[in-house]
Amino acid sequence: METQLHLVFSGTCNEAFAFYETTFGIKRIMTMKYGDAPGGFPVPEGAKDLVMHTAMKLGSITLMGCDAPPGPKPAMGGFNISLSLADEAEVKRLFAELSEGGSVQMPMQPTFWSPMFGMCTDKFGVEWMVGIPGPQPNA
């Protein structure tokens, strides 16, 4: 089974994924705008330059995204993307970059489940949990 996470933006998908490319040092697999759709595909008024689909590999998942067509705007929320890395310097760097221009819900700090963990929302409204794996409980 493959796992994908699909984010829906209100006109900032291309900007958000360009930010993720820089932050994570990875490139997108592909990007298609509504105006790139084959002939006959109905493109909503004002959506020609919006992202219809984009994707990148982020660790073991595929992170996908699009812009919602014009109309009622969806709200981000109800989930967090969790990043777990052993490299303390990289954890600190990712947290700093993801939270810049956004907000911090929990600063980087030791917890009972991790030697370093923090929670933030990026400038696009995507919520992130970033930390170092701690001891795993016995199953």
C-alpha positions in Angstrom: 0.0 0.0 0.0 1.2 3.5 -0.8 0.3 6.5 1.2 -0.3 10.0 -0.2 -1.3 13.1 1.6 -3.3 15.7 -0.5 -3.4 19.3 0.6 -5.9 21.8 -0.9 -4.9 25.4 -1.0 -6.8 28.7 -1.8 -4.5 29.9 -4.6 -1.1 29.4 -2.9 -0.3 25.8 -3.9 2.5 26.7 -6.3 4.1 29.0 -3.7 3.7 26.5 -0.9 5.3 23.6 -2.9 8.1 25.9 -4.0 8.7 26.6 -0.3 8.7 22.9 0.4 11.1 22.2 -2.4 13.6 24.7 -0.8 12.9 23.6 2.8 13.3 19.9 2.1 15.8 20.0 -0.7 13.6 17.9 -3.0 12.0 18.6 -6.4 8.4 18.0 -7.4 7.5 14.9 -9.5 5.1 17.0 -11.6 2.9 20.1 -11.6 -0.2 20.6 -13.8 -2.2 23.8 -13.9 -5.9 23.9 -14.7 -5.0 25.7 -18.0 -2.8 22.7 -18.9 -5.7 20.2 -19.0 -6.5 18.5 -22.3 -9.0 20.2 -24.6 -12.6 19.7 -23.5 -11.8 19.7 -19.8 -14.0 22.4 -18.1 -11.7 25.0 -16.6 -13.5 27.2 -14.1 -13.4 30.9 -14.8 -10.2 32.4 -13.2 -8.6 29.0 -12.6 -6.3 28.7 -15.6 -3.1 29.6 -13.7 -4.1 27.7 -10.5 -2.5 24.3 -9.7 -4.7 21.4 -10.6 -2.2 18.8 -9.3 1.3 18.7 -8.0 3.3 16.0 -6.1 6.6 15.4 -4.4 8.1 12.5 -2.5 8.5 13.4 1.2 10.1 10.6 3.1 7.9 7.5 2.7 4.8 9.4 1.4 3.9 11.3 -1.7 2.8 14.9 -0.7 0.3 16.1 -3.2 -1.6 19.4 -3.6 -3.9 21.5 -5.6 -5.6 24.9 -5.5 -9.4 24.7 -5.0 -11.2 26.2 -8.0 -12.8 29.6 -7.4 -15.7 29.4 -5.0 -16.0 28.7 -1.3 -12.5 28.4 0.1 -11.5 25.2 2.0 -9.9 25.6 5.4 -6.7 23.8 6.4 -7.1 21.8 9.6 -7.8 18.6 11.3 -4.4 17.0 10.7 -0.6 17.5 11.2 2.2 16.3 9.0 4.7 14.6 11.3 8.4 14.6 10.5 10.7 12.3 12.5 14.5 12.6 12.0 17.5 11.5 14.1 19.7 14.5 13.1 19.2 17.2 15.7 20.6 20.0 13.5 18.2 19.1 10.7 15.3 18.9 13.1 16.0 22.4 14.3 16.5 23.7 10.7 13.3 22.3 9.5 11.3 23.6 12.4 12.8 27.1 12.0 12.0 27.2 8.3 8.5 25.7 8.6 7.5 28.0 11.4 9.0 31.2 9.7 6.0 33.4 8.7 3.6 31.0 10.4 3.1 30.2 14.1 4.6 28.0 16.8 2.1 26.0 18.9 4.8 24.2 20.9 8.5 25.3 20.8 11.2 22.7 20.3 11.7 21.0 23.6 12.3 17.6 25.3 9.1 15.6 26.0 8.5 12.3 27.6 8.2 10.7 24.1 11.1 12.6 22.3 14.4 14.2 23.2 13.3 17.2 21.0 9.8 17.9 19.6 7.9 20.9 18.4 4.7 21.9 16.6 4.1 24.7 14.2 1.9 26.0 11.4 3.6 27.2 8.3 2.7 30.4 6.4 0.3 28.4 4.2 -1.8 27.0 7.1 -0.3 23.5 7.1 0.4 22.1 10.5 3.7 20.3 11.3 5.0 18.2 14.1 8.9 17.9 14.0 10.9 15.8 16.3 13.6 13.2 17.1 12.4 9.7 17.7 12.4 8.6 21.3 12.5 5.2 22.9 9.8 3.0 21.5 7.4 1.4 23.9 7.2 -2.4 24.0 4.4 -3.8 21.9 
